[in-house]
């Protein structure tokens, strides 16, 4: 799965925004934390959810299940708004 080109990532003051361009069916902005931003950045390349989780876990220490839940929540939200292919 990969983030569609109709969406742009913007970072401001530690907040991550996913902005829909005029070509996207979704109209709006999705805001998230650093974990959401990391997920978005990784999705600029074609990756599975498991690959995203592994990359984030390699970089951050977190209790079991936290990264998996955060990434799954982000992927679900992105699918719901039509922001990802695959």
C-alpha positions as CSV (number, residue, x, y, z in Angstrom):
1,X,0.0,0.0,0.0
2,X,1.1,3.5,-0.7
3,X,-0.1,7.0,0.0
4,X,-1.8,8.5,-3.1
5,X,-0.2,11.5,-4.8
6,X,-3.5,13.5,-4.2
7,X,-2.4,13.9,-0.6
8,X,0.4,16.1,0.8
9,X,2.2,15.7,4.1
10,X,2.8,18.8,6.1
11,X,4.7,19.1,9.4
12,X,4.3,22.1,11.7
13,X,5.3,22.4,15.3
14,X,5.4,18.7,15.9
15,X,2.0,18.1,14.4
16,X,1.6,16.2,11.1
17,X,-1.1,17.1,8.7
18,X,-2.3,15.2,5.7
19,X,-3.8,17.6,3.2
20,X,-6.0,16.5,0.3
21,X,-5.4,18.3,-3.0
22,X,-8.2,19.3,-5.3
23,X,-7.9,16.0,-7.2
24,X,-8.7,13.9,-4.1
25,X,-12.3,12.6,-3.5
26,X,-11.8,13.5,0.2
27,X,-11.9,17.1,1.0
28,X,-10.1,18.1,4.2
29,X,-7.2,17.7,6.5
30,X,-6.2,14.9,8.8
31,X,-4.1,15.8,11.8
32,X,-1.9,13.4,13.9
33,X,1.0,13.0,16.2
34,X,4.6,11.9,15.5
35,X,3.6,8.3,15.1
36,X,1.0,9.3,12.5
37,X,3.6,11.4,10.7
38,X,6.2,8.6,10.7
39,X,3.5,6.3,9.2
40,X,2.7,8.8,6.5
41,X,6.3,9.3,5.6
42,X,6.9,5.5,5.3
43,X,3.8,5.2,3.1
44,X,5.4,7.4,0.5
45,X,6.9,4.1,-0.6
46,X,4.9,0.9,-1.3
47,X,5.0,-1.0,2.1
48,X,2.8,-3.4,4.0
49,X,1.4,-2.5,7.4
50,X,3.8,-5.1,9.0
51,X,6.8,-3.5,7.3
52,X,5.7,-0.1,8.6
53,X,5.4,-1.5,12.1
54,X,8.8,-3.1,11.9
55,X,10.5,0.1,10.7
56,X,8.9,2.2,13.5
57,X,9.7,-0.4,16.1
58,X,13.3,-0.4,15.0
59,X,13.5,3.3,15.7
60,X,11.3,3.7,18.8
61,X,10.9,1.9,22.0
62,X,7.3,1.3,23.0
63,X,5.3,-1.3,25.0
64,X,4.1,-4.3,23.1
65,X,1.1,-3.6,20.9
66,X,1.3,0.2,21.0
67,X,3.1,0.7,17.6
68,X,0.9,-2.0,16.0
69,X,-2.3,-0.4,17.3
70,X,-1.2,3.1,16.3
71,X,-0.2,2.1,12.8
72,X,-3.4,0.0,12.3
73,X,-5.5,3.0,13.4
74,X,-3.7,5.3,11.0
75,X,-4.0,2.8,8.1
76,X,-7.7,2.3,8.8
77,X,-8.3,6.1,8.8
78,X,-6.3,6.6,5.6
79,X,-8.3,3.8,3.9
80,X,-11.6,5.3,5.1
81,X,-10.7,8.6,3.4
82,X,-9.3,7.0,0.2
83,X,-5.8,8.2,0.8
84,X,-3.9,4.9,0.0
85,X,-3.6,2.5,-2.9
86,X,-3.5,-1.1,-2.0
